[in-house]
């Protein structure tokens, strides 16, 4: 008889799963701001709000694990995606097959709304998304947990939406590391949001997602190459946001606020934290709001998500602190592994001691999200 896979007492927790929002999520919005898709000659869906494009992809392909999105093909409608992307009961079947007990859920199309210039539309869309995601999670509230969309285009409305989302049971809110409406995450306008998130115990998931509509590292340096830009945007944007949140005082003012850096791999973490620490003896005076070393802020209130197959994880994770490492399936995105995500993860972390393997599978995410 084969040995049962290792499982922590709290269960296996996916710290970064996704949904693919169906069109019905927006059905109650006024037509003028209701997200819609326009199909181009290459079969790509262009998601548009008013006159602003926020997202483009073959949506059904984006929601089908293992898809090669670089291969030319005809249209792949959203409805052809893996059913668990928008049907919670189908997702629970897939989670059971994988051995995943709990998933914290982030958007797909919703990552593009960070680009909206129309603040009123951003607020309405965020409320509609959060309402839909709450109904999705209601299918299994002990297993499915939402990360709220906050309309940072309107800081006061984002604060109100954070409080409303917490009342609905959400355990996190997500933000993009990119600028929004000309402001970065450390803008003073967002200080009330950080205060409330700390008070409410809501974790902040910092989640990149390459779309040209959102200001992103590398877009100003032609030629346009998706391989380069996708790799750069996910990692470099997270590194910059991490440095800003430390050096500009957000983590100092909010020592109880929990941050997780998602979907950019974890290999950059040890290098970047050491690099930031190295700046302090010579340049620390330029960051008077940073009272501790970056490594101390990270150890106190940050987590990072490694990729399932990231070969350096067993070597680098102890440098960050094993308790600071989580994992995410990225299900049902095209570049996710399904089926077999946990098999892949277990193979990656096999060189670690058993206690460390168990922490990565579940307890670290439980602490991060306050589950």
C-alpha positions in Angstrom: 0.0 0.0 0.0 1.4 3.4 -0.9 2.0 6.0 1.8 -0.5 8.8 2.1 0.7 12.2 1.2 1.8 14.5 4.0 -1.0 16.8 5.2 -0.8 19.5 8.0 -3.5 19.4 10.7 -5.0 22.6 9.3 -5.3 21.1 5.8 -3.6 22.1 2.6 -4.2 25.8 1.8 -3.8 27.3 -1.7 -2.8 30.9 -1.0 -3.3 32.1 -4.6 -6.1 30.6 -6.6 -8.1 32.4 -9.2 -11.6 32.8 -10.5 -12.5 33.7 -14.1 -15.4 36.1 -13.8 -18.4 35.2 -15.9 -20.3 38.0 -17.7 -23.2 37.6 -15.2 -21.0 39.1 -12.5 -21.6 42.5 -14.1 -25.2 42.0 -15.3 -26.7 44.5 -12.8 -24.4 47.3 -13.7 -25.6 50.2 -16.0 -24.8 49.4 -19.6 -22.5 52.4 -20.0 -20.0 50.9 -17.5 -20.8 47.2 -17.8 -17.6 45.3 -18.9 -18.0 43.8 -22.4 -15.9 41.9 -24.8 -15.1 42.8 -28.4 -13.5 40.1 -30.5 -10.7 40.9 -32.9 -9.6 39.1 -36.1 -7.1 36.9 -34.1 -9.8 35.6 -31.8 -8.7 37.7 -28.8 -11.3 39.1 -26.4 -10.8 42.8 -25.6 -12.6 43.6 -22.3 -13.8 47.2 -22.5 -15.5 49.5 -19.9 -17.0 52.6 -21.5 -14.3 53.5 -24.0 -11.4 52.1 -22.0 -9.8 48.7 -22.7 -8.6 47.0 -19.5 -7.8 43.4 -20.5 -7.2 41.3 -23.6 -6.8 37.5 -24.0 -8.6 34.5 -25.3 -10.6 34.3 -22.1 -11.5 30.7 -22.4 -7.8 29.9 -22.9 -6.8 32.0 -19.9 -9.1 29.8 -17.8 -7.7 26.5 -19.1 -4.6 25.1 -17.4 -1.8 24.0 -19.7 -2.8 26.3 -22.6 -0.1 27.8 -24.8 -1.5 31.3 -25.2 1.2 32.2 -27.8 -0.1 29.8 -30.4 -2.5 31.3 -32.9 -6.0 30.0 -32.7 -9.6 31.1 -33.2 -11.8 32.5 -30.5 -12.0 30.6 -27.2 -15.0 32.0 -25.4 -15.0 32.4 -21.6 -17.7 29.7 -21.3 -15.2 27.1 -22.7 -12.8 27.6 -19.7 -12.4 25.0 -17.0 -15.8 25.0 -15.2 -14.3 25.5 -11.8 -13.1 28.9 -12.9 -16.6 30.3 -12.5 -18.6 27.4 -11.0 -17.7 26.8 -7.3 -19.1 23.3 -7.1 -17.0 22.2 -10.1 -14.0 23.9 -8.4 -14.6 21.9 -5.2 -14.5 18.7 -7.2 -11.2 19.8 -8.7 -9.8 20.8 -5.2 -10.8 17.4 -3.8 -9.0 15.7 -6.7 -5.9 17.7 -6.0 -6.1 17.3 -2.2 -6.5 21.0 -1.6 -8.7 21.8 1.5 -8.9 25.6 1.3 -8.3 28.2 -1.4 -8.0 32.0 -1.2 -9.3 33.5 -4.5 -8.1 36.3 -6.7 -9.6 37.6 -10.0 -8.5 37.2 -13.6 -10.2 39.9 -15.6 -10.5 42.0 -12.4 -6.7 42.5 -12.3 -7.2 44.8 -15.3 -9.6 47.2 -13.7 -6.7 48.8 -11.9 -6.2 50.7 -15.2 -9.6 52.4 -15.2 -9.5 56.2 -15.3 -13.2 56.4 -14.6 -13.3 56.3 -10.8 -17.1 55.9 -10.5 -17.0 52.9 -12.9 -14.1 51.4 -10.9 -16.2 51.7 -7.7 -19.3 50.1 -9.2 -17.3 47.3 -10.8 -15.5 46.5 -7.6 -18.7 46.2 -5.6 -20.3 44.0 -8.3 -17.2 41.8 -8.3 -17.1 41.4 -4.6 -20.8 40.6 -4.5 -20.3 37.9 -7.1 -17.2 36.5 -5.4 -19.1 36.4 -2.1 -21.8 34.3 -3.7 -19.1 32.0 -5.3 -17.5 31.5 -1.9 -20.9 30.9 -0.2 -21.0 27.4 -1.9 -18.4 26.3 0.8 -17.5 29.2 3.1 -15.1 27.1 5.2 -13.1 26.2 2.0 -13.4 29.2 -0.3 -12.3 32.6 0.8 -12.3 35.8 -1.2 -9.7 38.6 -1.7 -11.6 41.8 -2.2 -11.2 44.2 -5.1 -10.6 47.7 -3.9 -11.2 50.7 -6.2 -8.0 52.6 -5.5 -9.0 55.2 -8.0 -11.2 56.6 -5.2 -9.5 56.1 -1.8 -12.6 56.9 0.2 -14.7 54.4 -1.7 -11.9 51.8 -1.4 -11.9 52.2 2.3 -15.7 51.7 2.4 -15.4 48.7 0.2 -12.7 47.2 2.4 -15.0 47.4 5.4 -17.9 46.0 3.5 -15.9 43.1 2.2 -14.7 42.3 5.7 -18.4 42.2 6.8 -19.0 39.7 4.0 -16.3 37.4 5.4 -13.4 38.2 3.0 -10.0 37.4 4.5 -7.9 39.6 2.2 -7.9 42.5 -0.2 -5.8 42.6 -3.3 -3.9 45.5 -4.8 -1.7 45.8 -7.9 2.0 46.9 -7.3 1.6 49.2 -10.3 0.6 52.9 -10.2 -3.2 53.5 -10.1 -4.6 56.9 -11.2 -1.1 58.3 -11.0 -0.5 57.2 -7.4 1.7 54.5 -6.0 0.8 52.3 -3.1 2.6 54.6 -0.6 0.6 57.7 -1.5 -0.7 59.4 1.6 -4.3 59.1 0.2 -4.1 55.4 1.0 -3.1 55.7 4.6 -6.7 55.3 5.9 -7.0 52.0 3.9 -3.8 50.6 5.5 -5.0 51.7 9.0 -8.4 50.0 8.5 -6.8 46.8 7.0 -4.6 46.6 10.1 -7.5 47.1 12.5 -9.7 44.6 10.7 -7.0 42.0 10.4 -7.4 41.9 6.6 -4.3 40.7 4.7 -3.1 42.6 1.7 -2.3 40.5 -1.4 0.0 42.3 -3.8 -0.7 40.7 -7.1 0.7 41.6 -10.5 -0.9 40.6 -13.8 0.6 41.7 -17.1 -1.8 43.8 -19.2 -0.6 46.7 -21.3 -3.5 48.9 -20.0 -1.8 49.1 -16.6 1.4 51.1 -16.2 4.1 48.4 -16.0 7.9 48.1 -16.0 9.3 47.6 -19.4 6.4 48.9 -21.5 8.4 52.0 -22.3 11.3 50.0 -23.7 10.5 48.6 -27.2 10.4 46.3 -28.9 7.2 44.8 -27.4 7.9 41.2 -26.5 5.5 39.4 -24.2 8.1 36.8 -23.0 10.3 39.7 -21.7 7.5 41.9 -20.4 5.5 39.1 -18.6 8.7 38.0 -16.8 9.8 41.5 -15.9 6.4 42.9 -14.9 5.6 40.2 -12.4 8.9 40.3 -10.6 10.1 43.8 -10.9 6.8 45.4 -10.0 6.7 43.3 -6.8 10.3 44.2 -5.9 9.6 47.9 -6.3 6.4 47.8 -4.3 8.1 45.8 -1.5 10.9 48.4 -1.3 8.5 51.3 -1.3 6.3 49.9 1.4 9.4 49.5 3.6 11.4 52.6 2.8 8.4 55.0 2.7 7.1 54.1 6.1 3.9 52.1 5.4 5.2 49.0 7.3 6.6 51.1 10.0 3.3 52.9 10.7 1.3 49.6 10.4 3.3 46.9 12.1 0.3 44.5 12.3 -0.5 44.8 8.6 0.2 41.5 6.8 1.4 41.6 3.1 1.9 38.7 0.7 3.7 39.1 -2.6 2.0 36.8 -5.1 2.6 35.2 -8.5 6.1 36.5 -9.1 8.1 33.5 -7.8 10.0 33.7 -4.6 13.6 33.6 -5.8 13.9 37.3 -5.9 13.0 37.6 -2.1 16.4 36.7 -0.5 18.4 38.7 -3.0 16.2 41.7 -2.8 15.9 41.9 1.0 19.7 41.5 1.3 20.1 44.2 -1.4 17.8 46.6 0.5 19.6 45.9 3.8 22.9 46.6 2.1 21.7 50.2 1.2 21.0 51.2 4.8 24.5 52.0 6.1 25.2 54.4 3.2 21.8 55.6 2.1 19.5 55.0 5.1 19.3 58.7 5.9 17.2 59.2 2.7 14.5 56.9 4.2 13.8 58.5 7.6 10.5 56.8 7.9 12.2 53.4 7.8 13.2 52.7 11.4 14.2 49.0 10.9 16.1 47.0 8.4 14.1 45.7 5.4 14.9 42.2 6.5 13.3 43.0 9.9 10.1 44.3 8.3 9.9 41.2 6.1 10.4 38.8 9.0 7.7 40.7 10.9 4.9 41.1 8.4 5.6 39.7 4.9 5.0 36.5 3.1 6.0 35.4 -0.4 4.6 32.8 -2.8 7.0 30.5 -4.5 6.1 28.7 -7.8 5.3 25.0 -7.5 8.3 24.0 -9.5 10.8 26.7 -8.4 13.9 24.6 -7.9 15.7 27.0 -5.6 12.8 27.0 -3.1 14.5 24.4 -0.7 17.7 26.5 -0.7 16.2 30.0 -0.6 13.2 29.6 1.7 15.2 29.2 4.9 17.0 32.5 4.1 13.6 34.2 4.2 12.3 32.2 7.0 10.3 29.0 6.3 7.3 30.5 8.1 7.2 33.3 5.5 6.7 31.0 2.5 3.4 30.1 0.9 2.3 28.5 -2.4 -0.4 29.2 -4.9 -1.9 27.0 -7.5 -2.7 29.8 -10.0 -5.7 27.5 -11.0 -7.3 27.8 -13.5 -4.9 30.0 -15.5 -3.2 28.9 -18.7 0.2 28.6 -17.0 -1.0 26.7 -14.0 -0.6 23.0 -13.3 -3.8 21.0 -13.2 -4.1 18.2 -12.5 -0.9 17.6 -10.4 -0.2 20.9 -8.7 0.4 19.3 -5.3 2.4 16.5 -6.7 4.7 19.1 -8.3 4.9 21.1 -5.1 5.7 18.1 -3.0 8.5 17.1 -5.4 9.9 20.6 -5.1 9.9 20.8 -1.3 11.0 17.2 -0.8 14.6 18.1 0.2 13.3 20.2 3.2 12.7 18.7 6.7 9.2 17.3 7.2 8.2 20.1 9.6 9.2 22.7 7.0 7.3 20.9 4.3 4.1 20.8 6.4 4.4 24.6 7.2 4.6 25.5 3.5 1.6 23.3 2.7 -0.8 25.0 5.1 0.1 26.7 8.4 1.9 29.6 6.8 -1.1 30.6 4.7 -3.4 30.0 7.7 -1.3 32.6 9.7 -1.1 35.0 6.7 -4.8 35.1 6.1 -6.0 34.6 9.7 -8.0 31.6 8.8 
